[in-house]
Amino acid sequence: MPVRMRKEALRNLQRMNINRASLFPDLDGYAASLKLRYNSLKIPEEVLKQQLKLLEDEGFKLMP
């Protein structure tokens, strides 16, 4: 699926009550559903900054 269509598809599935919480009715499914909903509220710059911070590994920098 093209990336540009992903958000629209996820919104349509959410409207039909098809999400991680309904597919996986345990704590992990609910937490993943909340994470997806929370991340959709962020602006793209915040998401990028968070992803870059996760990729940083200050303790074990790679050698060039």
N, C-alpha and C positions, 0 to 999 in steps of 0.2 A: 504494500500500500504506500503510495507517495506520502511523504512527510506532510505536505501541505493539506492533505485530506484527513490526517490523523485526529486533530482536535475536533473537527466536525463529526467524525465517526464516533469518537468517545462521548461527545455530547449527546448524540442520538441514542447511543446505548444507555447512557445515564437516564435519559427521558423514559426509556422503556424499562427502567429499574434493573438493568443488566450491568452490574459493576462487581468489583472484587468482593465487596461485602456480601452481596447476594449469591455470588458463585461459590465463595469460600466462607461459610458462616461461622468462622472461628475468630479468635483474636488477631491472628496474622492477616486474615482477609480484611477485617475491619480496619486494622492499622494501615494496610496498604491503600485502602479506599480513602482514608483520611489524608494520607500523604499526597495522593494524587489530587484530591480536592484542594488541599492547602497550597500545593505547588501551582495550581492553575490560577490562584489569586495573585501570585507574584508577577512582577514585570520581568521581561526577559533578561534584563541586566542583572537582577538579583539572582535569578536561576543560574546564569553563567558564572557569576562570582562564587556562588555556593559550590558549583561543580568544580571550578578551578581550585578552590580551597581543599576539596576532598582529594584532588589529584596530587596536591603538594605532599611531599614526603621529606620533611626537613631532617629526619634522623638518618636517612639512607639515600643521599643524593646520588644520582647516576653519574658515572664518569663519562666524559665525552670520548 
